[in-house]
Amino acid sequence: MNYNDITISEDNTYFLYNNQPIFNQKFEQVLAFHVENIASVKDKKGWFHIDIQGNEVYQNRYNRTFGYYFGVSAVQDFDKNCFHIDTKGNRIYHENYAWCGNFQQKICTIRDKTNKYFHIDLEGKKIYKDVYKYAGDFYDNYACVMLENGFFKHIDLQGNDLNGKLFEHLGVFHKGFAIAKDKNGWFHIDKKGEAIYENRFLQIEPFYNGFSFVITFENQKKVIDESGNIIVDF
């Protein structure tokens, strides 16, 4: 039985395989199985994890549990402390945080008890000294972080500034380009932080196989290519 073949019932209380209930057990709530073949479920005592045979991975219960990524899961205890555990239920570090994200590229976003954001590695160690007003997940080797002045920039896997450019808002890189916003609107940038065309838009999406859906300031919906040319005008 492959985790990709297991689905969730419409009421989110049990699992299905070939459209048939498995484990002969219902829960108060369930989340999907992940690559480690482990899923988050909730019973009357709280949240915990089960394996692909429906067995408890550990005996503890939590206020919240989430999926496993790179062998660790973010959890929240009943005192609202957040941290990560391994696939046996053991903590991977001693610190308690206000919020924990999921590991992406073996790096995870953290919010501490003073509401500062930063990233940690799989051992729970900060990967750089800085803290930020906000920090997002790493994707394709870069993450977006917000400075105290409210502007955004990209950092690399070591926490280094990517290109020295600041923006009003940013997205992660996807196939070499990221969405960005300046005082004139949204557009796409390359890894040097340079706009790849002159136009600005009210709203844009990342490029999907060379094309992006955009909305102009006149509320016109269009599709553009990577040079900013209008390909489809709805």
Summary of the structure (lengths in Angstrom):
residues: 234
radius of gyration: 21.1
end to end distance: 44.7
largest distance: 59.0
contacts: 675
relative contact order: 0.07
helix: 1%
strand: 44%
